[in-house]
Amino acid sequence: MRTTLSRLALAAAAFVAAAPALSACLTDAQVAALADAYYDKRPAPNPEGLSAADGECSRAKLLALFDLNLRERAGYKAGLTNPAVQKRFNADAPVWGVLYASMLLPEGSTVDARFGARPLYEADLLVRVKDAAVNDAKTPADVIAAIDQVIPFIELPDLVVEAPPRLNGAAITAINVGARLGVTGRPIAVPVTRGERYQLLDALGKMTVIVKADGAEVDRGKGSDVLEHPLNAVVWLAHDLKRHGLALKPGDVVSLGSFSRLLPPKAGQKVEVEYWGLPEPRTVSVSFR
């Protein structure tokens, strides 16, 4: 049934993609096969030889299929915002994908260690949009005035393909930046007063993010690892969405990117991420079975 839906939906996807490079996209059959592999949690063939435009129109086709099955969009994921992760995937710029409401799990969730075809975990952070003025943001200060929550987030991406080391920026775009699941912690409300808001802004850039597995530190990063300040990810995303006739809206969440390496989950493991240096201390955790 799902395969049939996938193939029938691709006619609509062609209109959704609406990109000048449609002839160079992954074919309809390739996108349908990618979607079915994603649902079945098995590795899909690698998208190969794509330009940036090819990746974007392939993503649009894939998202049209995801809209049928995953349904409610929750926001966006900015990926490759950390230079170390860009280097790993031979990329020189960020990319983005869509997050769906069903992907976002509550603090302390227990998840299968094999939650995807190529499951990983990483330290991340979400912000929630309160004002459409964020679409014109040019600086992190503009962004923090247009959001109302900062949310601890362990992202659980799925690179989904047979050979993840061969992925590049265009191919990662084509697979919706590996969006699969993520665990959300207790939000920090963005202060109303300017002084307190700027205190949080400064802390986000200077914070230290600690990743622990079963109580032992396995990695750490800094707020500045993401585009020199994590809210620059929102500046970049809003600008790039405009190229596609899209915009952030109040209530959308945005995943800012990696503050750690991408690490493989293990059954029986508990992973915690601690955010040091924020005005309100936060920890978020996930367990794998």
Sequence and secondary structure as in RCSB ss.txt:
>XXXX:A:sequence
MRTTLSRLALAAAAFVAAAPALSACLTDAQVAALADAYYDKRPAPNPEGLSAADGECSRAKLLALFDLNLRERAG
YKAGLTNPAVQKRFNADAPVWGVLYASMLLPEGSTVDARFGARPLYEADLLVRVKDAAVNDAKTPADVIAAIDQV
IPFIELPDLVVEAPPRLNGAAITAINVGARLGVTGRPIAVPVTRGERYQLLDALGKMTVIVKADGAEVDRGKGSD
VLEHPLNAVVWLAHDLKRHGLALKPGDVVSLGSFSRLLPPKAGQKVEVEYWGLPEPRTVSVSFR
>XXXX:A:secstr
 HHHHHHHHHHHHHHHH  TTGGGS  HHHHHHHHHHHHHT  B    S  HHHHHHHHHHHHHHHHHHT  EEE
EEEES SHHHHHHTT SS EEEEEEGGGEEETT EE TTSSSSB BEEEEEEEE  GGGGG  SHHHHHTTEEEE
EEEEEE B  BS GGG  HHHHHHTGGG  EEEE   EE  SSHHHHHHHHHHHHH EEEEEETTEEEEEEEGGG
TTTSTTHHHHHHHHHHHHTT    TT EEE   SS  B   TT EEEEEEETSSS EEEEEEE 
